């Protein structure tokens, strides 16, 4: 939503992702960076996400997920803010039995 109005992004293509991190914050950082790389390298923008698993591994954690979206079109997807990178600054992962709240700052 930071980059464009997600209502304008149609879920035409699906992409599978597997990312890893030494702890949950590193896992979140890896996930965000992977999505940013998809935009930078392939011009893909996503509006729907499904995390199928987060597993503990011998090296930390592994996230498996899918994202649905389409190729970025500047005529269709109005640009809001360009994102350079995810950051660890003030990153928070708060878990309750009902849900998980993620907070992070993006470098723009």
TAVEN-V644833 format. One record per pair of residues at least 12 apart in sequence whose C-alpha atoms are under 10 Angstrom apart, sorted by the first residue. I is the first residue (numbers start at 1). GAP is how many residues later the second one is. If there is no record, write none. Layout:
i->(I I)
gap->(GAP GAP)
//
This chain:
i->(1 1 1 1 2 2 2 2 2 2 2 3 3 3 3 3 3 3 3 3 4 4 4 4 4 4 4 4 4 4 4 5 5 5 5 5 5 6 6 6 6 6 6 6 7 7 8 8 8 8 8 9 9 9 9 9 9 9 9 9 9 9 9 9 10 10 10 10 10 10 10 10 11 11 11 11 11 11 11 11 11 12 12 12 12 12 13 13 13 13 13 13 13 13 14 14 14 14 14 14 14 14 15 15 15 15 15 15 15 15 15 16 16 16 16 16 16 16 16 17 17 17 17 17 17 17 17 17 18 18 18 18 18 18 18 18 18 18 18 19 19 19 19 19 19 19 19 19 19 20 20 20 20 20 20 20 20 20 20 21 21 21 21 21 21 21 22 22 22 22 22 22 22 23 23 23 23 23 24 24 24 24 24 24 24 24 25 25 25 25 25 25 25 26 26 26 26 26 27 27 27 27 27 28 28 28 28 28 28 28 28 28 28 29 29 29 29 29 29 30 30 30 31 31 31 31 31 32 32 32 32 32 33 33 33 33 34 35 36 36 36 36 37 37 38 39 39 39 40 40 42 42 43 43 43 43 44 44 44 44 44 44 45 45 45 45 45 45 45 45 46 46 46 46 46 46 46 47 47 47 47 48 48 48 48 49 49 49 49 49 50 50 50 50 50 51 51 51 51 51 52 52 52 53 81 82 82 82 83 83 83 84 84 84 85 85 85 85 86 86 86 86 86 87 87 87 87 88 88 88 88 89 89 89 89 89 90 90 90 91 91 91 91 92 92)
gap->(45 46 79 80 77 78 79 80 81 104 106 42 74 75 76 77 78 79 80 105 41 43 68 70 72 73 74 75 76 77 78 42 71 72 73 74 75 39 40 41 42 63 71 72 40 70 39 61 68 69 70 35 36 37 38 39 59 60 61 62 63 64 67 68 35 36 37 38 58 59 60 61 34 35 36 37 38 56 57 58 59 34 56 57 58 59 31 32 33 54 55 56 57 58 32 34 35 52 53 54 55 56 23 29 31 34 50 51 52 53 54 33 34 35 48 49 50 51 52 14 17 18 34 46 47 48 49 50 12 13 16 33 35 36 44 45 46 47 48 12 13 14 15 35 42 43 44 45 46 34 35 36 37 39 40 41 42 43 44 35 36 38 39 40 41 42 34 35 36 37 38 39 40 33 36 37 38 39 30 32 36 37 38 39 68 69 36 63 66 67 68 77 79 34 35 61 62 65 27 33 34 35 36 35 58 59 60 63 64 65 74 75 76 56 57 58 59 62 75 32 33 56 31 32 33 34 55 53 54 55 72 74 51 52 53 54 52 32 47 48 49 50 47 48 33 32 33 44 43 44 29 30 27 28 29 30 24 25 26 27 28 29 22 23 24 25 26 27 28 32 20 21 22 23 24 25 26 20 21 22 23 18 19 20 21 16 17 18 19 20 14 15 16 17 18 12 13 14 15 16 12 13 14 12 27 24 25 26 23 24 25 22 23 24 20 21 22 23 18 19 20 21 22 17 18 19 20 15 16 17 18 14 15 16 17 18 13 14 15 12 13 14 15 12 13)
//
